[in-house]
Amino acid sequence: MTVGTAGGTAALDAGTRELTRVVVLFSLTGRLDPGRPAPGRLVDTFDFGRFALHLTSSEAVLPVPVLVEDVRPADLRLPHGDHGLDLTAVEIAVLATPRGDITLALDCGFAGQTPPAALAAWLADSCFDRDRITLGGTDLLDSLSGRLAPQEPLAFGQNVHQLVFPGGELANDLLGPDETRPPTLLNEIVHRGRLSPSEPPHLTRHGRTLSAHGRGVSVHAGWAGHMENGLILVAVGTVSALAVLQRTRLAAFETMRANERAVAESPYEIRRLISRLSDGVNELQLDLAFGVEAYVDGLLIPETVMQTFQSSLRDALGIPAGLDNSARMVERLTSVISARSAALDAELSERDDRRDRTVSALVAVATGIALPPTLLLAFFGANAANVDSRRSIFDAHYLPAYLLAWVPFIALAVIGYLLLRRVGRRSGAMLTSPSATPVPAPRSPSRPPSGG
């Protein structure tokens, strides 16, 4: 991020610029391995001046430059040409967050005159027809894929932000006295050629500097190079956070549909489903925490200008409300998964209770059936005077023995059945809702007596 370096000293935040600089930020779908080799740390690759110390302490959450390359200006071609602008320098930077989310930055410098109308046309072309931008005769993303070897195919996301740092005559026009500055000049750039007599809604002036932005374009005039790079980093974090927020929203809907459409025929399948859904929700929570919240506060660069721009851009993009809504959606998903897990546990407990009762009943029946024959066999096997070896065991002579063996167990079974029925009737009475007196209606709030 050094195209057309602005003049000034390290101690001054204001500066002058000869070339107009435009940095176009594209959010990209797909993921990059954050542990892949990088050309260097962010603070070593780009000049952040006095902000470098803050960024060094926050290095763990900062995007990592995975590709930084100067290209010939003639190799970068827009679908509708250069719109009469003189492109003299181009630097491509690909940044990946620790979560692997990708942002592409095209850092372009323009020499000579940069009329607002031509600049607005170039901005509109690079935004709305970005999928037709080529580099060296090859599709831009195909060219980058050959350099990066991403885990997933690269594609342009929904979000684009373009930062314009005017230089030369354009900067003088924008920074002139209010009474001499054309009233529509700033609007023409910020709103990509749409003219309006009013100023952009997000405009701040700091002496001989100004910052103004809409949702997709921002203009920052009169800043030194390290301030420009700081503003670019703020925009990178905000664009990346918005892309992650949108992806999280879609992933939350997909998780909800997966929960609704899931068909499981066994407890083991349900447990696998719950585990899969829980893993997905955990990833959503990590994305919200480390892909969104980490980039939408002012702790990375605690400086008034940066915090003002970040807060204003964040509100213009609707990130706070989107973050709150997405967090609630993820929280509801967590509750649904927890409820499904609790229902599974209750069902398994009920099944185990039924199985235990069934086994106990089978054991009791088997014991009741086995005991009388055991007693009879013991009787017939004994060398007693009542046992005649010449008689069959089914002879009526042994009827008293059969009655003595079976009647007590039959009586015990009948008494047990009657007692179980009696206990069951008492339990049913306990569960029946009593005919209690109706619950009185809540009292209306007492009103003070009216004066007579």
Secondary structure as GFF3:
##gff-version 3
##sequence-region A 1 452
A	DSSP	beta_strand	20	29	.	.	.	ID=ss1
A	DSSP	alpha_helix	42	45	.	.	.	ID=ss2
A	DSSP	three_ten_helix	49	51	.	.	.	ID=ss3
A	DSSP	alpha_helix	52	57	.	.	.	ID=ss4
A	DSSP	three_ten_helix	59	61	.	.	.	ID=ss5
A	DSSP	beta_strand	64	71	.	.	.	ID=ss6
A	DSSP	three_ten_helix	73	75	.	.	.	ID=ss7
A	DSSP	beta_strand	76	77	.	.	.	ID=ss8
A	DSSP	beta_strand	86	96	.	.	.	ID=ss9
A	DSSP	beta_strand	102	111	.	.	.	ID=ss10
A	DSSP	alpha_helix	116	128	.	.	.	ID=ss11
A	DSSP	three_ten_helix	130	132	.	.	.	ID=ss12
A	DSSP	beta_strand	134	135	.	.	.	ID=ss13
A	DSSP	beta_strand	138	139	.	.	.	ID=ss14
A	DSSP	alpha_helix	140	148	.	.	.	ID=ss15
A	DSSP	beta_strand	155	165	.	.	.	ID=ss16
A	DSSP	alpha_helix	168	175	.	.	.	ID=ss17
A	DSSP	alpha_helix	185	190	.	.	.	ID=ss18
A	DSSP	beta_strand	202	206	.	.	.	ID=ss19
A	DSSP	beta_strand	209	213	.	.	.	ID=ss20
A	DSSP	beta_strand	217	221	.	.	.	ID=ss21
A	DSSP	alpha_helix	225	261	.	.	.	ID=ss22
A	DSSP	alpha_helix	267	287	.	.	.	ID=ss23
A	DSSP	pi_helix	288	292	.	.	.	ID=ss24
A	DSSP	three_ten_helix	293	295	.	.	.	ID=ss25
A	DSSP	alpha_helix	304	316	.	.	.	ID=ss26
A	DSSP	alpha_helix	319	381	.	.	.	ID=ss27
A	DSSP	three_ten_helix	396	398	.	.	.	ID=ss28
A	DSSP	alpha_helix	399	431	.	.	.	ID=ss29
###
